[in-house]
Amino acid sequence: MSLPQPGEASAPAQAPTQLQYWRFYWPLVLTGIVMLLAQQFQNSALARYPDAARELAVFAFASSVFQLFNAALIFMPQMSNSFVRSPHGWRICLRFSLWACLILSLPLALMAFTPPGRWLVGLAFGIEGEMLADVVTYLRCLSPLLLISGLRNFYTGMLVQNRRTSLVTLLNLGYLGVVVGVLFVGHALAWKPIVTIAVGQLAGAALHLGLTFTCVQRYYTLPSQPDHEALTYGEVLSYFWGTALTSVMFSLSRPIIYSFLNRLPDPNPVIAAMRVGFDFAMIFHNALNQFRHLFVTFGEQDLAGVRRFMIRVSIVVVGSMVVVAATPVSRIVLEDLVGVKGEILSMTCEVVLVMCLLPLVINFRNYFHGLALIRRTTGRMGAGAILRNVATYLLATLFFYTGLLDHITAALTLIAGFVAETLVMVAGPRLGRVAQRGMARMMRVEAVIPDN
């Protein structure tokens, strides 16, 4: 692949306006909705099989394991946006991305294709027999997606850097079209659920990668002022591990809760409600996550303007979620579009209502995530994510052993974990300054202490 030379793109002379931020941002929101709609269509397809609760629960287990590894690649667009700013930076980032995808594929392959891996999956979720076999089959079918997803994210970050967010959205609409088309064909031809979901995801992702690669070759130009011309693998790894840990810990949040819910007398309806309810809430959640692209692309140039834009949009997003969740709209969408019925529908509506608290917490956290991304201090993000899961596990344990664990307290547990993470992000810089001052005092004390 030929690399364009610096100087082909012109840098803006002044900070973008709020209108320009909106033109950059709204296609990313639409992109996030498109990707989440793909999940909703998958839920809808599974909900129409005879044993809907079981099929949704099996897919929830399988996707949770897959996302444990795929989540490490979620921040790859921000990484390529940050470091692909010279031909050398491009080469280093691309090689690093390939190695990261291959390394992450190894443990997934072990869980999908070896008896110890199968045993570990069963132990983690407390499942066995036919249900465990179906979960492992899902993992085998989805294992090639890690490399494909990593490269999709890498090239998407380059298009975002060039502010071609509308093109990013069009490419993801193509992905959604393929996924939905395969789901309809699979249902019409009475394919097994596993075959329908796996073929849809693999076909959509492969087409998306091919088209995104083609668009980068045709449209991408390096910044007019090259940067990171002496980039090292160590610098990329230092940035990557904190973001990877953040997203991996996020992917663990739901499996932690699922593992406790699965010990209930009738777990499948509760797990299905959590799966569908959280995916529905993610439509609003994901809109707020797109601010990370805004920070990486514009934050160093105009942090105050980015912050103002973030506050204005957040008010609209949070207000919209409350209106949808507190009115019959949520029930109409979940029943008519997603296809959930009866007990699962009632529980899902309650989960969505509780989840209205989540965007308030997420938005505050994302502001500090944005600062960490532009300052290359992503280790703090990883530390906060670890504490989130510790808090989630402890609270889920408390609810389970007190007999209070249900779909509502499970949703509250998820939110409480994000509160704990946010506290770390807020306190992180202060703790760092306290540590620096303490170290400085120690050094001054050592300077006046005689050697003997």
C-alpha positions as CSV (number, residue, x, y, z in Angstrom):
1,M,0.0,0.0,0.0
2,S,1.5,3.3,-1.0
3,L,1.8,6.0,1.6
4,P,1.0,9.6,0.7
5,Q,3.7,12.2,1.6
6,P,3.0,14.9,4.2
7,G,1.8,18.2,2.9
8,E,-1.1,16.9,0.9
9,A,-3.7,18.1,3.4
10,S,-4.0,21.6,4.7
11,A,-4.3,22.4,8.4
12,P,-7.1,24.8,9.5
13,A,-5.9,28.3,10.3
14,Q,-8.3,28.7,13.2
15,A,-10.3,26.7,15.7
16,P,-13.5,25.1,14.2
17,T,-16.9,26.5,14.9
18,Q,-19.6,24.7,16.9
19,L,-21.3,24.1,13.5
20,Q,-18.2,22.4,12.2
21,Y,-18.0,20.3,15.3
22,W,-21.6,19.3,14.6
23,R,-20.9,18.3,11.0
24,F,-18.0,16.2,12.2
25,Y,-19.9,14.7,15.1
26,W,-23.4,13.7,13.9
27,P,-22.2,11.1,11.3
28,L,-20.3,9.4,14.1
29,V,-23.4,9.3,16.2
30,L,-25.2,7.8,13.3
31,T,-22.4,5.3,12.9
32,G,-22.7,4.2,16.5
33,I,-26.5,3.8,16.1
34,V,-25.9,1.7,12.9
35,M,-23.6,-0.6,14.8
36,L,-26.0,-0.9,17.7
37,L,-28.9,-1.5,15.3
38,A,-27.0,-4.5,14.0
39,Q,-27.0,-5.9,17.5
40,Q,-30.7,-5.1,17.8
41,F,-31.5,-6.9,14.6
42,Q,-29.5,-9.9,15.8
43,N,-31.6,-9.9,19.0
44,S,-34.7,-9.6,17.0
45,A,-33.8,-12.5,14.8
46,L,-33.0,-14.7,17.8
47,A,-36.2,-13.6,19.6
48,R,-38.3,-15.1,16.7
49,Y,-36.9,-18.6,17.2
50,P,-39.1,-21.0,19.2
51,D,-37.0,-21.0,22.4
52,A,-36.2,-17.2,22.3
53,A,-35.0,-16.9,25.9
54,R,-32.5,-19.8,25.5
55,E,-31.2,-18.5,22.1
56,L,-30.8,-14.9,23.5
57,A,-29.0,-16.3,26.6
58,V,-26.6,-18.5,24.5
59,F,-25.7,-15.5,22.3
60,A,-25.3,-13.3,25.4
61,F,-22.7,-15.8,26.8
62,A,-20.9,-16.2,23.5
63,S,-20.8,-12.5,22.6
64,S,-19.6,-11.7,26.2
65,V,-16.6,-14.1,25.7
66,F,-15.8,-12.7,22.2
67,Q,-16.1,-9.1,23.4
68,L,-13.6,-9.8,26.1
69,F,-10.9,-9.9,23.4
70,N,-12.5,-7.8,20.7
71,A,-13.0,-4.9,23.2
72,A,-9.2,-4.4,23.4
73,L,-9.4,-3.1,19.8
74,I,-12.2,-0.6,20.4
75,F,-9.9,2.4,20.9
76,M,-7.8,1.5,17.9
77,P,-9.4,4.3,15.8
78,Q,-8.2,6.8,18.4
79,M,-4.7,5.3,18.3
80,S,-4.4,5.5,14.5
81,N,-5.9,9.0,14.6
82,S,-3.3,10.0,17.2
83,F,-0.1,8.4,15.7
84,V,-0.6,8.0,12.0
85,R,0.7,11.5,11.2
86,S,3.7,10.6,9.1
87,P,4.7,7.7,6.9
88,H,6.8,6.2,9.7
89,G,4.0,6.6,12.2
90,W,1.7,4.8,9.7
91,R,4.0,1.8,9.3
92,I,4.7,1.4,13.1
93,C,1.0,1.7,14.0
94,L,-0.1,-0.8,11.3
95,R,2.5,-3.4,12.3
96,F,1.6,-3.0,15.9
97,S,-2.1,-3.3,15.1
98,L,-1.6,-6.6,13.2
99,W,0.5,-8.1,16.0
100,A,-2.1,-7.0,18.6
101,C,-4.9,-8.7,16.7
102,L,-2.9,-11.9,16.3
103,I,-1.9,-12.1,19.9
104,L,-5.5,-11.4,21.1
105,S,-6.7,-14.2,18.7
106,L,-4.7,-16.8,20.5
107,P,-6.6,-17.1,23.8
108,L,-9.9,-16.9,22.0
109,A,-8.8,-19.8,19.8
110,L,-7.8,-21.8,22.8
111,M,-11.2,-21.2,24.4
112,A,-13.0,-22.1,21.2
113,F,-11.0,-25.1,20.0
114,T,-9.5,-26.9,23.1
115,P,-11.1,-28.9,25.9
116,P,-9.5,-26.8,28.6
117,G,-10.9,-23.7,27.0
118,R,-14.4,-25.3,26.7
119,W,-14.2,-26.2,30.4
120,L,-13.2,-22.7,31.3
121,V,-16.2,-21.2,29.5
122,G,-18.5,-23.6,31.2
123,L,-17.0,-22.8,34.6
124,A,-17.3,-19.0,34.0
125,F,-21.0,-19.1,33.3
126,G,-22.1,-22.2,35.1
127,I,-23.3,-23.9,31.9
128,E,-22.8,-27.4,30.5
129,G,-24.2,-29.8,27.9
130,E,-25.9,-28.5,24.8
131,M,-25.9,-24.9,25.9
132,L,-22.1,-25.0,26.4
133,A,-21.7,-26.7,23.1
134,D,-23.6,-23.9,21.3
135,V,-21.6,-21.2,23.0
136,V,-18.3,-22.8,21.9
137,T,-19.7,-23.2,18.4
138,Y,-20.4,-19.4,18.3
139,L,-16.8,-18.7,19.4
140,R,-15.4,-20.9,16.7
141,C,-17.4,-19.2,14.0
142,L,-16.6,-15.7,15.3
143,S,-12.8,-16.2,16.0
144,P,-11.7,-14.8,12.5
145,L,-13.5,-11.5,13.4
146,L,-10.7,-10.3,15.7
147,L,-8.2,-9.6,12.9
148,I,-10.9,-8.2,10.6
149,S,-12.3,-5.9,13.4
150,G,-8.9,-4.6,14.3
151,L,-8.1,-3.6,10.8
152,R,-11.5,-2.0,10.3
153,N,-10.9,0.1,13.4
154,F,-7.4,1.1,12.3
155,Y,-8.4,2.4,8.9
156,T,-11.6,4.0,10.3
157,G,-9.4,6.1,12.6
158,M,-7.5,7.4,9.6
159,L,-10.7,8.5,7.9
160,V,-11.8,10.2,11.1
161,Q,-8.5,12.1,11.3
162,N,-9.2,13.4,7.8
163,R,-12.7,14.4,9.1
164,R,-14.4,12.1,6.6
165,T,-17.0,11.0,9.2
166,S,-19.8,11.0,6.6
167,L,-17.9,8.4,4.6
168,V,-17.4,6.4,7.8
169,T,-21.2,6.4,8.3
170,L,-21.9,5.3,4.7
171,L,-19.4,2.4,5.1
172,N,-21.2,1.2,8.3
173,L,-24.6,1.5,6.7
174,G,-23.2,-1.0,4.1
175,Y,-22.2,-3.3,7.0
176,L,-25.7,-3.1,8.5
177,G,-27.3,-3.8,5.2
178,V,-25.3,-7.0,4.8
179,V,-26.0,-8.2,8.3
180,V,-29.7,-7.5,8.1
181,G,-29.9,-9.2,4.7
182,V,-28.3,-12.3,5.9
183,L,-30.6,-12.4,9.0
184,F,-33.6,-12.3,6.8
185,V,-32.3,-15.0,4.4
186,G,-31.3,-17.2,7.4
187,H,-34.8,-16.9,8.9
188,A,-36.5,-17.5,5.6
189,L,-34.4,-20.6,4.9
190,A,-34.8,-21.9,8.5
191,W,-31.0,-21.8,9.2
192,K,-29.9,-22.6,12.7
193,P,-29.5,-19.5,14.9
194,I,-25.7,-19.9,15.1
195,V,-25.3,-20.1,11.4
196,T,-27.5,-17.1,10.8
197,I,-25.7,-14.8,13.3
198,A,-22.2,-16.0,12.4
199,V,-22.6,-15.7,8.6
200,G,-24.2,-12.2,9.0
201,Q,-21.3,-10.9,11.1
202,L,-18.5,-12.4,9.0
203,A,-20.0,-11.3,5.7
204,G,-20.7,-7.7,6.9
205,A,-17.3,-7.3,8.6
206,A,-15.4,-8.6,5.6
207,L,-17.2,-6.3,3.2
208,H,-16.7,-3.3,5.5
209,L,-13.0,-3.9,5.8
210,G,-12.6,-4.2,2.0
211,L,-14.5,-0.9,1.4
212,T,-12.8,1.0,4.2
213,F,-9.3,-0.1,2.9
214,T,-10.3,1.1,-0.6
215,C,-11.5,4.4,0.7
216,V,-8.3,5.0,2.7
217,Q,-6.2,4.3,-0.4
218,R,-8.3,6.7,-2.5
219,Y,-9.1,9.6,-0.1
220,Y,-6.7,9.6,2.9
221,T,-4.0,12.2,3.1
222,L,-1.4,12.7,5.8
223,P,-1.4,15.9,7.9
224,S,0.4,18.9,6.3
225,Q,2.6,19.1,9.4
226,P,4.0,15.6,10.1
227,D,4.3,14.4,13.6
228,H,5.5,11.2,15.3
229,E,8.3,10.8,12.7
230,A,10.4,8.9,15.3
231,L,7.5,6.9,16.8
232,T,8.5,3.7,18.6
233,Y,6.6,0.5,19.3
234,G,7.0,1.3,23.0
235,E,5.1,4.6,22.7
236,V,2.3,2.9,20.8
237,L,2.2,0.1,23.4
238,S,2.1,2.7,26.3
239,Y,-0.9,4.3,24.7
240,F,-2.6,1.0,23.7
241,W,-2.5,-1.0,26.9
242,G,-4.4,1.6,29.0
243,T,-7.2,1.9,26.4
244,A,-7.3,-1.8,25.8
245,L,-7.6,-2.5,29.5
246,T,-10.4,0.1,29.7
247,S,-12.5,-1.6,27.0
248,V,-11.7,-5.1,28.1
249,M,-12.8,-4.3,31.6
250,F,-16.0,-2.8,30.1
251,S,-16.6,-6.1,28.3
252,L,-16.3,-8.0,31.6
253,S,-18.9,-5.9,33.4
254,R,-21.9,-7.7,31.9
255,P,-20.3,-11.3,32.2
256,I,-19.7,-10.6,35.9
257,I,-23.4,-9.8,36.3
258,Y,-24.5,-12.7,34.1
259,S,-22.5,-15.1,36.1
260,F,-24.5,-14.2,39.2
261,L,-27.8,-14.0,37.4
262,N,-27.2,-17.5,36.0
263,R,-27.4,-18.8,39.6
264,L,-31.0,-17.7,40.0
265,P,-33.8,-20.3,39.8
266,D,-35.0,-19.2,36.3
267,P,-32.1,-17.2,34.9
268,N,-32.7,-17.2,31.1
269,P,-35.5,-14.5,31.1
270,V,-33.6,-12.2,33.4
271,I,-30.3,-12.5,31.3
272,A,-32.3,-12.0,28.1
273,A,-33.9,-8.8,29.5
274,M,-30.5,-7.5,30.6
275,R,-29.0,-8.3,27.2
276,V,-31.8,-6.6,25.2
277,G,-32.2,-3.7,27.7
278,F,-28.6,-2.8,27.8
279,D,-28.2,-3.0,24.0
280,F,-31.2,-0.6,23.7
281,A,-29.7,1.8,26.3
282,M,-26.4,1.7,24.4
283,I,-27.9,3.6,21.5
284,F,-27.9,6.7,23.8
285,H,-24.7,5.7,25.6
286,N,-22.8,5.3,22.3
287,A,-23.7,8.8,21.2
288,L,-21.8,10.1,24.2
289,N,-18.8,7.8,23.5
290,Q,-18.3,9.5,20.1
291,F,-16.9,12.6,22.0
292,R,-13.6,10.7,22.3
293,H,-13.1,11.1,18.5
294,L,-13.8,14.8,19.0
295,F,-11.2,15.1,21.7
296,V,-8.5,13.3,19.8
297,T,-9.1,15.2,16.6
298,F,-9.7,18.7,18.0
299,G,-9.0,18.7,21.7
300,E,-5.4,19.9,21.6
301,Q,-6.4,22.8,19.3
302,D,-9.7,24.0,21.0
303,L,-10.4,22.2,24.3
304,A,-12.8,24.9,25.5
305,G,-14.9,24.7,22.3
306,V,-15.0,20.9,22.4
307,R,-16.2,21.1,26.1
308,R,-19.0,23.5,25.2
309,F,-20.1,21.3,22.3
310,M,-20.1,18.3,24.6
311,I,-22.3,19.9,27.2
312,R,-24.9,21.1,24.7
313,V,-25.2,17.7,22.9
314,S,-25.3,15.8,26.2
315,I,-28.3,17.6,27.4
316,V,-30.2,16.6,24.3
317,V,-29.1,13.0,24.4
318,V,-29.9,12.4,28.1
319,G,-33.2,14.2,27.8
320,S,-34.2,12.1,24.7
321,M,-33.4,8.8,26.5
322,V,-35.6,9.8,29.5
323,V,-38.5,10.7,27.2
324,V,-38.2,7.4,25.4
325,A,-37.8,5.2,28.5
326,A,-40.5,6.9,30.5
327,T,-43.2,6.7,27.8
328,P,-44.8,3.8,25.9
329,V,-42.3,4.4,23.1
330,S,-39.8,2.0,24.7
331,R,-42.4,-0.8,24.9
332,I,-43.5,-0.2,21.2
333,V,-39.9,-0.4,20.0
334,L,-39.0,-3.4,22.0
335,E,-42.1,-5.4,21.2
336,D,-42.7,-4.4,17.5
337,L,-39.1,-3.9,16.3
338,V,-37.0,-6.2,18.5
339,G,-39.7,-8.8,19.0
340,V,-39.5,-9.5,22.8
341,K,-42.7,-10.6,24.4
342,G,-44.4,-11.3,27.7
343,E,-42.2,-11.4,30.9
344,I,-39.0,-10.6,29.0
345,L,-40.6,-7.4,27.6
346,S,-41.8,-6.2,31.0
347,M,-38.4,-6.7,32.6
348,T,-36.6,-5.2,29.6
349,C,-38.7,-2.0,29.9
350,E,-37.8,-1.7,33.6
351,V,-34.1,-2.2,32.8
352,V,-34.2,0.6,30.2
353,L,-35.9,2.9,32.7
354,V,-33.1,2.3,35.3
355,M,-30.5,2.7,32.6
356,C,-31.5,6.4,32.2
357,L,-29.0,7.1,35.0
358,L,-26.1,5.6,33.0
359,P,-25.6,8.5,30.4
360,L,-25.2,11.0,33.2
361,V,-22.3,9.0,34.7
362,I,-20.8,8.0,31.3
363,N,-20.7,11.6,30.0
364,F,-18.8,12.9,33.0
365,R,-16.3,10.0,32.7
366,N,-15.9,10.5,29.0
367,Y,-14.7,14.1,29.5
368,F,-11.8,12.8,31.6
369,H,-11.2,10.0,29.1
370,G,-10.9,12.6,26.4
371,L,-8.3,14.5,28.4
372,A,-6.3,11.2,29.0
373,L,-6.4,10.4,25.3
374,I,-5.0,13.7,24.1
375,R,-2.4,13.8,26.9
376,R,-1.4,10.2,26.3
377,T,-2.0,9.3,29.9
378,T,-4.2,6.3,29.2
379,G,-2.9,4.2,32.1
380,R,-5.3,6.1,34.4
381,M,-8.2,4.9,32.2
382,G,-7.2,1.3,32.8
383,A,-6.9,1.7,36.5
384,G,-10.4,3.2,36.7
385,A,-11.8,0.4,34.6
386,I,-10.3,-2.2,37.0
387,L,-12.0,-0.5,40.0
388,R,-15.3,-0.4,38.1
389,N,-15.3,-4.2,37.8
390,V,-14.2,-4.7,41.4
391,A,-17.1,-2.5,42.5
392,T,-19.5,-4.4,40.1
393,Y,-18.4,-7.8,41.5
394,L,-18.7,-6.7,45.2
395,L,-22.2,-5.2,44.7
396,A,-23.4,-8.2,42.7
397,T,-22.2,-10.5,45.4
398,L,-24.0,-8.4,48.0
399,F,-27.3,-8.5,46.1
400,F,-27.0,-12.2,45.4
401,Y,-26.3,-13.4,48.9
402,T,-29.0,-11.1,50.4
403,G,-31.6,-12.4,47.9
404,L,-32.1,-9.0,46.2
405,L,-30.5,-9.8,42.8
406,D,-32.9,-9.3,40.0
407,H,-33.0,-7.4,36.7
408,I,-33.4,-4.0,38.4
409,T,-30.6,-4.4,41.0
410,A,-28.4,-5.9,38.2
411,A,-28.9,-2.7,36.2
412,L,-28.1,-0.6,39.3
413,T,-25.0,-2.7,39.9
414,L,-23.8,-1.9,36.4
415,I,-24.3,1.8,36.9
416,A,-22.6,1.7,40.3
417,G,-19.5,0.3,38.7
418,F,-19.3,3.2,36.3
419,V,-19.6,5.6,39.2
420,A,-16.6,4.0,40.8
421,E,-14.6,4.3,37.6
422,T,-15.6,8.0,37.2
423,L,-14.3,8.7,40.7
424,V,-10.9,7.3,39.8
425,M,-10.8,9.4,36.6
426,V,-11.7,12.6,38.5
427,A,-9.3,11.9,41.4
428,G,-6.5,10.6,39.2
429,P,-4.7,13.8,38.3
430,R,-5.0,15.0,42.0
431,L,-3.6,11.7,43.2
432,G,-0.8,12.1,40.7
433,R,0.0,15.6,41.9
434,V,-0.1,14.4,45.6
435,A,2.4,11.6,44.7
436,Q,4.7,14.0,42.9
437,R,4.7,16.4,45.8
438,G,5.3,13.6,48.2
439,M,8.3,12.4,46.1
440,A,9.7,15.9,46.0
441,R,9.5,16.2,49.8
442,M,11.3,12.9,50.2
443,M,14.0,14.0,47.9
444,R,14.5,17.2,49.8
445,V,14.6,15.3,53.1
446,E,17.2,12.9,51.6
447,A,19.3,15.9,50.5
448,V,19.7,17.1,54.1
449,I,20.3,13.7,55.7
450,P,24.0,13.0,56.2
451,D,25.4,9.8,54.6
452,N,26.8,8.5,57.9
